[in-house]
Amino acid sequence: MKCVDLIKTIKGFGCVLVRSKGKYDWFRNPQTGVAQPVPRHREIKEHLANHIINMLSNDPS
């Protein structure tokens, strides 16, 4: 998955950029309070992208 597509997806959940430092951007979902790092690569492996989406989505399952 392209990084820009992943960021668009998680911003669609209402996530905000918390900090941008080093090799990662940290995004947090203010509704759930969960924060996850997103690597700054052009391509992110599907497994990792799905994990980030699942953690930052509004769905608790």
C-alpha positions in Angstrom: 0.0 0.0 0.0 1.3 3.5 -0.8 2.0 5.6 2.3 -0.1 8.5 1.0 -3.1 6.1 0.7 -2.6 4.8 4.2 -2.5 8.3 5.6 -5.6 9.3 3.7 -7.4 6.3 5.1 -6.4 6.9 8.8 -7.2 10.6 8.5 -10.6 9.6 7.3 -11.1 8.0 10.7 -10.4 11.4 12.3 -6.8 10.6 13.2 -4.4 13.5 13.7 -0.6 13.8 13.3 0.9 13.9 16.8 4.5 14.2 15.9 6.9 13.8 13.0 10.3 12.7 14.2 12.9 10.3 12.9 11.7 7.6 10.5 8.1 7.6 11.7 5.1 9.9 11.8 2.9 9.3 14.9 -0.9 9.4 14.4 -3.5 9.4 17.2 -7.2 8.7 17.1 -8.7 11.3 19.5 -11.9 9.2 19.9 -10.2 6.1 21.1 -6.9 7.5 22.3 -4.8 5.0 20.4 -1.6 6.1 18.8 0.4 4.3 16.1 3.6 5.0 14.2 3.5 5.1 10.4 6.8 4.6 8.7 7.9 7.1 6.1 8.4 4.8 3.2 6.8 5.1 -0.3 5.4 1.5 0.0 4.2 -0.1 3.2 3.6 -3.8 3.4 0.0 -4.8 3.4 0.2 -6.7 6.6 1.6 -3.6 8.5 -0.8 -1.3 6.8 -3.8 -3.5 7.8 -2.5 -3.5 11.4 -2.2 0.2 11.5 -5.7 0.6 10.0 -7.2 -1.8 12.6 -5.5 -0.1 15.5 -6.6 3.4 14.5 -10.1 2.7 13.3 -13.1 3.6 15.4 -14.2 0.0 15.4 -13.2 -1.5 18.8 -13.0 -5.1 17.3 
